[in-house]
């Protein structure tokens, strides 16, 4: 049988080794994980490291490639060609005697050339492609702004969640300490014979009921820090399975923020990047109709170049013929089996759908603004209602304790006052959190959290 002392010693050694490994792992952690972070620091780190933003940046760069492809129709094309041929099927032409037979081709031949081709007229498709390239570029920027705005809002909320959880821990720790002192005092009074056993049991129950709230607050604190670390793009070491040593310098506050609902809706309609992206998509669909219709018209290209080929009247491959060539070429499908008609109808339908999408998105954004505004007003009013509640609850607890010591109050009065104080403190902390979160979401709804982005290429 294992000796209990040996088991405890082994457990202590294993725990010490685990904490040492965790400490060593954190010693190699980046500075931002071990130094206090402000909200601005977290937002800056998210811009650099968040995976959603990095993927959005890649999508933005991919969109630049689409822009280049779309503009290609308006740019001259330069092509080089080359050909070598061996042909054993030689046909001779027999002239009337006494003339010998004549051969008009050789068994070996080659040709090469270089040519510049420029589209001159494509039925409106050239101009449409240039406009589409510009619209695609702007749409990609708005989509990237949307990703950034969503991510930065998530970072702000995660930051506030950590601050709230930390404050809730302080509140519930204070509550547990108060109830623990009350239990200790009640036990002394019971031993002195001044209170019944019921009072001790009641104090023990109240203390036991307060401890789960503290445990949940600590767990919420751990989870909130994990969430923020994930948003900041850091892969946590697997050895860190307890609390993350992430420290924040910010505080929950209720800074003034004033905006009227009509102004908020108008700002959202003008600044929301999602709506701007859909408007660009609508214009792109309109250009797609023009591009589809262009097939009804002829396609005209001008070309010019220089070419070389082997002589057709000599077996010597080094004997060549060279010269310039230029001209125009025209292609016009007079009837394509209604293919163009089908493409035009499809493009029109997609354009109409894009219009509906813009209208629907505008309504949804207005609803989002109205909801965010209403939630902000609620949070503001709740916070205002809680300004003096904590002070009053602290005074009520002091009076309840004084009355109990004087013999004119009951233990129930003291416990009720302690519970009311804990609820008041917790409500105040939650009110500050709800105010900051509601403000962050309102700013996101009206487009204030979308930074300006430029496609520099």
C-alpha positions as CSV (number, residue, x, y, z in Angstrom):
1,X,0.0,0.0,0.0
2,X,1.3,3.5,-0.9
3,X,2.4,5.5,2.1
4,X,0.2,8.6,2.4
5,X,3.2,10.8,3.2
6,X,5.1,9.5,0.1
7,X,2.0,10.1,-2.0
8,X,1.7,13.7,-0.8
9,X,5.4,14.2,-1.4
10,X,5.2,12.9,-5.0
11,X,2.1,15.1,-5.6
12,X,4.0,18.1,-4.3
13,X,7.0,17.4,-6.5
14,X,4.8,16.9,-9.6
15,X,2.9,20.1,-8.9
16,X,6.1,22.1,-8.4
17,X,7.5,20.7,-11.6
18,X,4.3,21.6,-13.5
19,X,4.4,25.2,-12.2
20,X,8.1,25.5,-13.0
21,X,7.4,24.3,-16.5
22,X,4.6,26.8,-16.8
23,X,6.8,29.6,-15.5
24,X,9.6,28.7,-18.0
25,X,7.0,28.6,-20.8
26,X,5.8,32.0,-19.9
27,X,9.3,33.3,-19.6
28,X,9.4,32.9,-23.4
29,X,6.0,34.4,-24.0
30,X,5.7,37.6,-25.9
31,X,5.9,40.9,-24.0
32,X,2.3,41.8,-24.5
33,X,1.2,38.7,-22.6
34,X,3.1,39.6,-19.5
35,X,2.9,43.4,-19.4
36,X,-0.2,45.5,-18.6
37,X,-2.3,46.2,-21.7
38,X,-4.5,49.2,-22.4
39,X,-7.5,49.0,-24.7
40,X,-5.6,50.8,-27.4
41,X,-2.7,48.2,-27.1
42,X,-5.2,45.4,-27.6
43,X,-6.8,47.0,-30.6
44,X,-3.3,47.6,-32.1
45,X,-2.3,44.0,-31.5
46,X,-5.6,42.7,-33.1
47,X,-4.9,44.8,-36.2
48,X,-1.5,43.1,-36.5
49,X,-2.3,39.5,-35.4
50,X,-6.0,38.7,-35.5
51,X,-6.6,35.8,-37.9
52,X,-9.8,37.3,-39.3
53,X,-8.1,40.6,-40.1
54,X,-5.1,38.7,-41.6
55,X,-7.5,36.7,-43.8
56,X,-9.4,39.8,-44.7
57,X,-6.1,41.4,-45.8
58,X,-5.4,38.4,-48.0
59,X,-8.8,38.7,-49.5
60,X,-8.1,42.4,-50.2
61,X,-4.9,41.5,-52.0
62,X,-6.7,38.8,-54.0
63,X,-9.3,41.5,-55.0
64,X,-6.4,43.5,-56.4
65,X,-5.6,40.6,-58.6
66,X,-9.2,40.6,-59.8
67,X,-8.9,44.3,-60.5
68,X,-5.8,43.7,-62.7
69,X,-7.6,40.9,-64.6
70,X,-10.7,43.1,-65.2
71,X,-8.6,46.0,-66.6
72,X,-6.7,43.6,-68.9
73,X,-9.2,44.0,-71.8
74,X,-8.2,47.7,-72.3
75,X,-4.4,47.0,-72.4
76,X,-2.6,46.0,-75.5
77,X,-1.5,42.4,-75.8
78,X,2.0,41.4,-77.0
79,X,2.4,37.8,-78.2
80,X,5.2,35.9,-79.8
81,X,4.6,32.8,-82.0
82,X,6.8,30.1,-83.4
83,X,6.3,27.0,-85.5
84,X,8.4,24.2,-87.1
85,X,6.9,21.6,-89.4
86,X,8.1,18.5,-91.1
87,X,5.8,17.2,-93.9
88,X,6.6,14.1,-96.0
89,X,3.4,14.5,-98.1
90,X,4.9,16.4,-101.0
91,X,2.8,17.0,-104.1
92,X,4.5,17.7,-107.4
93,X,2.9,19.6,-110.3
94,X,3.7,18.1,-113.7
95,X,3.8,20.8,-116.4
96,X,3.5,20.0,-120.1
97,X,6.6,18.4,-121.6
98,X,9.4,19.2,-121.9
99,X,9.0,21.3,-118.7
100,X,10.1,19.5,-115.5
101,X,7.7,18.9,-112.5
102,X,7.4,21.7,-110.0
103,X,7.2,21.4,-106.2
104,X,5.5,24.3,-104.3
105,X,6.3,23.2,-100.7
106,X,9.3,21.8,-98.8
107,X,9.4,18.9,-96.5
108,X,10.6,21.2,-93.7
109,X,9.4,24.7,-92.8
110,X,9.3,27.2,-89.9
111,X,7.8,30.5,-89.0
112,X,7.9,32.9,-86.1
113,X,6.7,36.4,-85.3
114,X,5.8,38.9,-82.8
115,X,2.4,40.8,-82.7
116,X,0.8,43.6,-80.7
117,X,-3.1,43.4,-80.5
118,X,-5.2,46.2,-79.2
119,X,-9.0,46.0,-78.8
120,X,-10.6,49.0,-80.4
121,X,-14.3,48.3,-80.0
122,X,-16.0,45.6,-77.9
123,X,-19.6,46.9,-77.8
124,X,-19.1,48.9,-74.6
125,X,-17.3,46.1,-72.7
126,X,-14.0,48.0,-72.5
127,X,-15.4,51.0,-70.6
128,X,-17.6,48.7,-68.5
129,X,-14.5,46.6,-67.5
130,X,-12.6,49.7,-66.4
131,X,-15.6,50.8,-64.3
132,X,-16.0,47.3,-62.9
133,X,-12.3,47.3,-61.9
134,X,-12.7,50.5,-59.9
135,X,-15.9,49.2,-58.3
136,X,-14.3,45.9,-57.4
137,X,-11.4,47.7,-55.8
138,X,-13.8,49.9,-53.7
139,X,-15.9,46.9,-52.8
140,X,-12.9,44.9,-51.5
141,X,-11.9,47.9,-49.3
142,X,-15.4,48.1,-47.8
143,X,-15.4,44.3,-47.1
144,X,-12.0,44.6,-45.4
145,X,-13.3,47.5,-43.3
146,X,-16.2,45.4,-42.2
147,X,-13.9,42.6,-41.0
148,X,-11.8,45.1,-39.1
149,X,-14.8,46.8,-37.6
150,X,-16.4,43.5,-36.4
151,X,-13.1,42.3,-35.0
152,X,-12.2,45.5,-33.1
153,X,-15.7,45.6,-31.6
154,X,-15.2,42.0,-30.4
155,X,-11.9,43.0,-28.9
156,X,-13.5,45.9,-27.1
157,X,-16.3,43.7,-25.7
158,X,-13.8,41.0,-24.6
159,X,-11.7,43.7,-22.9
160,X,-14.7,44.9,-21.0
161,X,-15.7,41.4,-20.1
162,X,-12.3,40.9,-18.4
163,X,-12.6,44.1,-16.5
164,X,-16.2,43.2,-15.4
165,X,-15.1,39.7,-14.3
166,X,-12.3,41.1,-12.3
167,X,-14.6,43.6,-10.6
168,X,-17.1,40.9,-9.9
169,X,-14.4,38.8,-8.2
170,X,-13.7,41.8,-5.9
171,X,-17.4,42.2,-5.1
172,X,-18.0,38.5,-4.3
173,X,-14.7,38.2,-2.4
174,X,-15.9,41.1,-0.2
175,X,-19.2,39.4,0.2
176,X,-17.6,36.1,1.2
177,X,-15.4,38.0,3.7
178,X,-18.4,39.8,5.2
179,X,-20.4,36.6,5.6
180,X,-17.4,34.8,7.0
181,X,-17.0,37.4,9.7
182,X,-20.7,37.3,10.3
183,X,-20.5,33.5,10.8
184,X,-17.5,33.8,13.1
185,X,-19.3,36.5,15.2
186,X,-22.5,34.4,15.3
187,X,-20.5,31.3,16.5
188,X,-19.0,33.4,19.3
189,X,-22.4,34.6,20.3
190,X,-23.8,31.0,20.1
191,X,-21.0,29.8,22.4
192,X,-21.8,32.7,24.7
193,X,-25.4,31.6,24.7
194,X,-26.8,34.8,23.4
195,X,-28.1,33.4,20.1
196,X,-29.7,30.0,19.1
197,X,-28.1,27.4,16.9
198,X,-30.4,28.4,14.1
199,X,-28.5,31.7,13.7
200,X,-25.3,29.7,13.1
201,X,-26.9,27.5,10.6
202,X,-28.4,30.5,8.8
203,X,-25.0,32.2,8.6
204,X,-23.3,29.0,7.3
205,X,-26.0,28.7,4.6
206,X,-25.5,32.3,3.5
207,X,-21.8,31.8,3.3
208,X,-22.1,28.6,1.3
209,X,-24.5,30.3,-1.1
210,X,-22.1,33.2,-1.7
211,X,-19.1,30.9,-2.5
212,X,-20.5,29.5,-5.9
213,X,-20.9,33.1,-7.1
214,X,-17.3,33.8,-6.4
215,X,-16.2,30.6,-8.1
216,X,-18.3,31.5,-11.2
217,X,-16.8,35.0,-11.3
218,X,-13.3,33.5,-11.3
219,X,-14.2,31.1,-14.0
220,X,-15.7,33.9,-16.1
221,X,-12.4,35.9,-15.6
222,X,-10.4,33.0,-16.9
223,X,-12.7,32.4,-19.9
224,X,-12.7,36.2,-20.7
225,X,-8.9,36.3,-20.8
226,X,-8.8,33.2,-23.0
227,X,-11.3,34.9,-25.4
228,X,-9.2,38.1,-25.6
229,X,-6.0,36.2,-26.1
230,X,-7.6,34.3,-29.0
231,X,-8.8,37.6,-30.6
232,X,-5.3,39.0,-30.3
233,X,-4.0,36.1,-32.3
234,X,-1.8,34.4,-29.7
235,X,-1.5,30.6,-29.4
236,X,-1.5,29.9,-25.7
237,X,1.2,27.4,-24.6
238,X,-0.4,24.0,-23.8
239,X,1.4,24.0,-20.5
240,X,-0.7,27.0,-19.4
241,X,-3.9,25.3,-18.3
242,X,-4.6,27.5,-15.3
243,X,-5.1,31.3,-15.3
244,X,-3.4,33.3,-18.1
245,X,-1.1,36.1,-16.7
246,X,-2.9,38.8,-18.8
247,X,-3.1,42.1,-17.1
248,X,-5.2,45.1,-18.2
249,X,-4.8,48.7,-17.3
250,X,-8.2,49.9,-18.4
251,X,-11.2,50.6,-16.2
252,X,-14.9,50.4,-16.7
253,X,-16.2,53.9,-17.0
254,X,-19.3,55.7,-18.2
255,X,-17.8,58.4,-20.4
256,X,-20.5,60.7,-21.8
257,X,-21.7,59.9,-25.3
258,X,-24.5,61.8,-27.0
259,X,-26.1,61.1,-30.3
260,X,-29.7,61.4,-31.4
261,X,-31.4,58.5,-33.1
262,X,-32.2,60.3,-36.5
263,X,-28.5,61.3,-36.7
264,X,-27.4,57.8,-35.8
265,X,-29.5,56.3,-38.6
266,X,-28.3,58.8,-41.1
267,X,-24.7,58.2,-40.1
268,X,-25.1,54.5,-40.4
269,X,-26.6,54.8,-43.9
270,X,-23.6,56.9,-44.9
271,X,-20.7,55.1,-43.2
272,X,-21.6,51.4,-42.7
273,X,-19.0,49.5,-44.8
274,X,-21.3,46.5,-45.4
275,X,-23.9,48.8,-47.0
276,X,-21.2,50.5,-49.1
277,X,-20.0,47.1,-50.3
278,X,-23.5,46.1,-51.3
279,X,-23.9,49.3,-53.2
280,X,-20.7,48.6,-55.1
281,X,-22.0,45.1,-55.8
282,X,-25.2,46.6,-57.2
283,X,-23.2,48.8,-59.6
284,X,-21.1,45.8,-60.5
285,X,-24.2,43.9,-61.5
286,X,-25.3,46.9,-63.6
287,X,-22.0,46.8,-65.4
288,X,-22.4,43.0,-65.9
289,X,-25.6,43.8,-67.9
290,X,-23.6,46.2,-70.1
291,X,-20.9,43.5,-70.6
292,X,-23.5,40.9,-71.5
293,X,-25.1,43.2,-74.0
294,X,-21.8,43.9,-75.7
295,X,-21.8,40.5,-77.4
296,X,-24.6,41.8,-79.6
297,X,-22.0,44.2,-81.1
298,X,-19.0,43.3,-83.2
299,X,-15.5,43.0,-81.7
300,X,-12.8,44.9,-83.5
301,X,-9.0,44.6,-82.8
302,X,-6.0,46.3,-84.5
303,X,-2.8,44.4,-84.8
304,X,0.7,44.9,-86.0
305,X,3.9,43.0,-85.8
306,X,6.9,41.5,-87.5
307,X,7.3,38.0,-88.8
308,X,9.9,35.5,-90.2
309,X,9.4,32.3,-92.1
310,X,11.4,29.8,-94.2
311,X,11.4,30.1,-97.9
312,X,8.9,28.0,-99.8
313,X,11.2,27.6,-102.8
314,X,14.4,26.4,-101.1
315,X,15.4,23.4,-99.0
316,X,17.8,25.7,-97.1
317,X,16.2,26.4,-93.8
318,X,18.5,29.3,-93.2
319,X,16.9,31.1,-96.1
320,X,14.1,33.2,-94.7
321,X,11.5,35.8,-95.6
322,X,10.8,38.6,-93.1
323,X,8.6,41.6,-93.0
324,X,6.1,43.8,-91.2
325,X,2.4,43.1,-91.0
326,X,-0.6,45.1,-89.7
327,X,-4.3,45.1,-90.0
328,X,-7.7,45.0,-88.4
329,X,-9.8,42.0,-87.5
330,X,-13.5,41.9,-86.8
331,X,-15.6,39.2,-85.1
332,X,-19.4,39.4,-85.0
333,X,-21.7,36.6,-84.0
334,X,-24.8,37.3,-86.1
335,X,-26.7,34.5,-84.4
336,X,-25.5,32.6,-81.4
337,X,-28.5,30.5,-80.6
338,X,-29.9,33.1,-78.1
339,X,-26.8,32.6,-75.9
340,X,-26.3,36.4,-75.5
341,X,-30.0,36.9,-74.8
342,X,-29.8,34.4,-72.0
343,X,-26.8,36.1,-70.5
344,X,-28.5,39.5,-70.6
345,X,-31.6,38.1,-68.9
346,X,-29.4,36.5,-66.2
347,X,-27.4,39.7,-65.7
348,X,-30.6,41.8,-65.4
349,X,-32.1,39.4,-62.8
350,X,-28.9,39.5,-60.7
351,X,-28.8,43.3,-61.0
352,X,-32.4,43.4,-59.7
353,X,-31.5,41.0,-56.9
354,X,-28.6,43.3,-55.9
355,X,-31.0,46.2,-55.7
356,X,-33.3,44.3,-53.4
357,X,-30.3,43.3,-51.3
358,X,-29.3,46.9,-50.8
359,X,-32.8,47.8,-49.7
360,X,-33.0,44.9,-47.3
361,X,-29.6,45.6,-45.9
362,X,-30.5,49.2,-45.3
363,X,-33.6,48.2,-43.4
364,X,-31.6,45.6,-41.3
365,X,-29.0,48.2,-40.5
366,X,-31.6,50.7,-39.4
367,X,-33.1,48.0,-37.2
368,X,-29.7,47.3,-35.8
369,X,-29.1,51.0,-35.1
370,X,-32.5,51.4,-33.4
371,X,-31.9,48.3,-31.2
372,X,-28.3,49.4,-30.3
373,X,-29.6,52.9,-29.5
374,X,-32.4,51.5,-27.3
375,X,-30.0,49.2,-25.5
376,X,-27.6,52.1,-24.9
377,X,-30.4,54.3,-23.5
378,X,-31.4,51.4,-21.2
379,X,-27.8,50.9,-20.0
380,X,-27.5,54.6,-19.4
381,X,-30.7,54.8,-17.4
382,X,-29.8,51.7,-15.4
383,X,-26.4,53.1,-14.6
384,X,-27.9,56.4,-13.6
385,X,-30.3,54.6,-11.2
386,X,-27.4,52.9,-9.5
387,X,-25.3,55.9,-8.7
388,X,-26.2,56.1,-4.9
389,X,-27.4,52.6,-4.4
390,X,-24.0,51.2,-3.2
391,X,-23.6,54.0,-0.7
392,X,-27.1,53.5,0.6
393,X,-26.6,49.7,0.8
394,X,-23.3,50.2,2.8
395,X,-25.1,52.5,5.2
396,X,-28.0,50.1,5.6
397,X,-25.5,47.3,6.5
398,X,-23.8,49.5,9.0
399,X,-27.1,50.3,10.6
400,X,-28.2,46.7,10.6
401,X,-24.9,45.7,12.4
402,X,-25.3,48.5,14.9
403,X,-28.9,47.5,15.7
404,X,-27.9,43.8,16.0
405,X,-25.1,44.7,18.4
406,X,-27.5,46.9,20.4
407,X,-30.0,44.0,20.5
408,X,-32.7,45.9,18.6
409,X,-32.1,44.1,15.3
410,X,-32.0,40.6,14.1
411,X,-29.5,38.4,12.2
412,X,-31.9,38.4,9.3
413,X,-31.6,42.1,9.0
414,X,-27.8,41.9,8.9
415,X,-27.8,39.1,6.3
416,X,-30.4,40.8,4.2
417,X,-28.4,44.0,4.2
418,X,-25.2,42.1,3.3
419,X,-27.1,40.5,0.4
420,X,-28.5,43.8,-0.8
421,X,-25.0,45.3,-0.7
422,X,-23.5,42.5,-2.8
423,X,-26.4,42.8,-5.3
424,X,-25.9,46.6,-5.4
425,X,-22.2,46.3,-6.1
426,X,-22.6,43.6,-8.6
427,X,-25.4,45.5,-10.4
428,X,-23.2,48.6,-10.5
429,X,-20.3,46.7,-12.1
430,X,-22.7,45.0,-14.5
431,X,-24.2,48.4,-15.3
432,X,-20.8,49.9,-16.2
433,X,-20.1,46.8,-18.4
434,X,-23.4,47.0,-20.1
435,X,-22.9,50.7,-20.7
436,X,-19.5,50.3,-22.3
437,X,-20.6,47.3,-24.4
438,X,-23.8,49.1,-25.5
439,X,-21.7,52.1,-26.5
440,X,-19.3,49.9,-28.4
441,X,-22.1,48.2,-30.3
442,X,-23.9,51.5,-31.0
443,X,-20.6,52.9,-32.5
444,X,-20.3,49.7,-34.6
445,X,-23.9,50.0,-35.7
446,X,-23.5,53.6,-36.9
447,X,-20.1,52.9,-38.6
448,X,-17.8,54.7,-36.2
449,X,-15.6,51.6,-35.6
450,X,-14.7,51.1,-39.3
451,X,-11.2,52.5,-40.0
452,X,-10.2,54.0,-43.3
453,X,-8.4,51.5,-45.5
454,X,-6.6,52.2,-48.7
455,X,-5.6,49.7,-51.4
456,X,-2.1,51.1,-52.2
457,X,-1.3,48.8,-55.2
